[in-house]
Amino acid sequence: MKVNELQVRQACDRIELEIVDLDEAREWSNARGNGTVCSATAKDDTGEVKITLWNDDIGKVKKGDKIVIENGWVGEYQGDKQLSTGRFGKLTVQE
């Protein structure tokens, strides 16, 4: 899959991206639990997309890394598409 094919509220079976920017990680807490979240920007040859990194995935990536997201989910926040691993996805950093 490519960035220009991502659709809000749809699954993303597999996508390869390069991390171009990482925001500061921040803590979150609600009735379901707590953890850490970080926003990032990633790109491929068709465009850029915001990525939401959760908990352990935050420490895996740095700017310039090439990643693969499998079984991801595309959401929307403030009018922008946001890709994440969702509940069942997996993020892998390519060597």
C-alpha positions in Angstrom: 0.0 0.0 0.0 1.1 3.6 -0.6 0.3 6.8 1.4 -1.9 8.1 -1.4 -4.1 5.0 -1.1 -4.8 5.4 2.6 -8.5 5.9 3.5 -9.9 7.1 6.9 -11.5 4.3 8.9 -9.9 1.6 6.8 -7.3 -1.0 7.5 -3.8 -0.8 6.1 -2.5 -4.3 5.5 1.2 -3.3 4.8 3.0 -0.1 4.1 6.7 0.9 4.0 7.6 4.4 5.1 10.5 6.7 6.1 10.2 8.7 9.4 10.8 12.4 8.6 9.9 14.0 11.9 9.1 12.9 15.5 7.3 15.0 18.2 8.0 14.7 21.9 6.5 11.7 23.6 3.7 12.5 26.1 2.0 10.5 28.8 -1.8 9.8 28.7 -4.2 8.4 31.2 -7.9 7.6 31.2 -10.4 5.1 32.7 -8.9 2.3 30.5 -5.3 2.8 31.6 -2.3 4.8 30.8 0.8 4.9 28.6 2.9 7.0 26.3 2.0 8.3 22.8 4.1 10.2 20.2 3.2 11.7 16.9 5.4 11.4 13.9 5.4 12.2 10.2 6.4 9.6 7.7 6.6 9.5 3.9 6.9 7.3 0.8 7.2 8.3 -2.8 3.5 9.3 -3.0 3.3 11.6 0.0 3.4 12.1 3.8 1.2 10.9 6.6 1.0 11.4 10.3 1.8 8.3 12.4 0.7 7.7 16.0 3.3 5.7 17.9 2.2 4.0 21.1 4.2 2.8 24.1 7.0 0.4 23.1 6.9 1.5 19.5 8.1 5.0 20.4 11.6 3.8 21.4 12.0 1.7 18.2 12.1 4.6 15.8 14.2 7.7 15.1 14.2 10.3 12.3 15.4 8.7 9.0 14.4 5.1 9.9 12.6 3.1 7.3 9.7 1.2 8.9 7.0 -1.3 7.9 3.5 -1.2 9.5 1.5 -4.3 9.1 -2.2 -4.6 9.9 -2.4 -0.9 10.7 -5.4 1.4 11.0 -6.1 4.8 9.5 -7.9 7.3 11.7 -8.5 11.0 11.5 -7.5 13.8 13.9 -8.3 17.5 13.2 -8.9 16.7 9.6 -5.6 14.8 9.0 -5.3 11.1 8.3 -3.4 9.3 11.0 -1.9 5.9 10.6 -1.2 3.6 13.7 -0.7 0.0 14.5 -4.1 0.0 16.1 -4.9 -3.0 18.4 -3.6 -5.8 16.1 -0.9 -4.2 14.0 2.9 -4.4 14.1 5.7 -1.9 13.5 9.1 -3.1 12.3 12.2 -1.0 11.7 14.0 -2.2 8.5 17.7 -2.8 8.7 
